Amino acid sequence: MKPFAYLRPASVAEAVRAGAGHPAARFLGGGTNLVDLMKLGVESPGLLVDVSRLPLDRVTRTDDGGLRIGATVRNSDLAAHPDVRSGYPALSQALLAGASGQLRNTATTGGNLLQRTRCPYFQDVSKPCNKRSPGSGCPAREGAHRDLAVLGHSQDCVATNPSDMAVALAALDAAVLLHGPEGERTVPVTDFHRLPGDNPDQDTVIRPGELITEVVLPPPPAGAVSLYRKARDRASYAFALASVAVVLSVRDGRVDHASLAFGGLAHRPWRARLAEDVLRGAPANEDTFARAVGVELEAARPLRDNGFKVVLARRLAVATLTELTTEAATA
């Protein structure tokens, strides 16, 4: 047992002061990832700042018709929230596709965004890993990498982001509100997670002492429908081999709005900007969808054993866009 200090702050300001004042501090929400990593020896915080009792557990509407989601809202509560189910179904579907019911009852919005990769080398402290111990190497590149990245990886890391929720939030143009020693700032979800580059130990752009307080969703585009689909080795309790979140509206047989994000393919949710450019204004049919997704996935650089993920992601995205086109036509 490695000793650590514990603090339950009475306010966001107190939590931030504590997090900024201790170099080995970690914020504790539901603990479904952090506590597991502590048990494995991957994380060894000197101070746990328990933010689970702070008043950050509300979902409220914004003045323009969007939503504010508190950082400690539980995944199960968010998935079941009527405003999420009606206005942002892809987010509800993504949350329900993740983990088990018991974990969703405990996991929080902020913690979900901060969960770390499930790469087996990262989780095994007997193995080298640049994400866990910078400069030690990335054995996954030549080792077991079937489930790992095909987009945006580097010589130093081929890990994937495990979050389903973050993929939906990326497609929905959500933003993360951070409260830190220097005040508040807002970061788009698409910019919140980093690609590995040569310092893969930094998963996100979050600064020392910063606390996620909210996630903000803009109003859904007029007439848009959304969907999240996930391919995995078994029907439940498994991380994505590939997933896709799509927001789509169709007018007069052409794509009026399209936003796509892939999961399971990269170090962060992969917003498919190139595919969106091809789709915008084009005929809403399977040929267009295949061409758009193909343009996006040209950047894929699969390793020895995970090239199948490119084919899987392409088929999943085209099928999801096709299904949504039918729904959009009747919306």
Beta strands, then each sheet from edge to edge (+ up, - down):
strand 1: 5-7
strand 2: 25-28
strand 3: 47-50
strand 4: 59-61
strand 5: 67-70
strand 6: 175-180
strand 7: 183-188
strand 8: 211-217
strand 9: 225-231
strand 10: 242-251
strand 11: 254-263
strand 12: 270-271
sheet 1: 1+ 3+ 2+
sheet 2: 4+ 5- 8+ 6- 7+
sheet 3: 9+ 10- 11+ 12-
end
